[in-house]
Amino acid sequence: MTTSQNHTEADTTVDARGATCPGPLMDLISEIRAVDTGTVIALLSDAEKSPTEVQEWADESGNEVLDIADKGDHYRIHVTKR
C-alpha cells in the first residue's frame, strides 16, 4: 500500500463522503461483493479512520489496497478485488 497523490484508474467508484465509520467500509464491501475479481474500486471517504480500516480489512480479506491519496477534504482509496 502506498500513500500518494497519484490517480489510479478505477473501474467503479463508491462515494461514501459524509458517511461515518464504518459506513464507508461497509459500502466498499458491498461493492466488492458485486464485482468480478480484478476489478479496481475507488472509495471516496472523508472519514478519518477509513485509510486504516480499509487497509486492515483488505489484509484480512485478501483484497489489495493499491494506493491511498489524501485529497485534502477526502481520501481516494483504490482497492482491487482478489
Secondary structure, DSSP 8 states (H G I E B T S, - for coil): --EES-----SEEEE-TT--TTHHHHHHHHHHHHS-TT-EEEEEE--TTHHHHHHHHHHHHT-EEEEEEE-SSSEEEEEE--
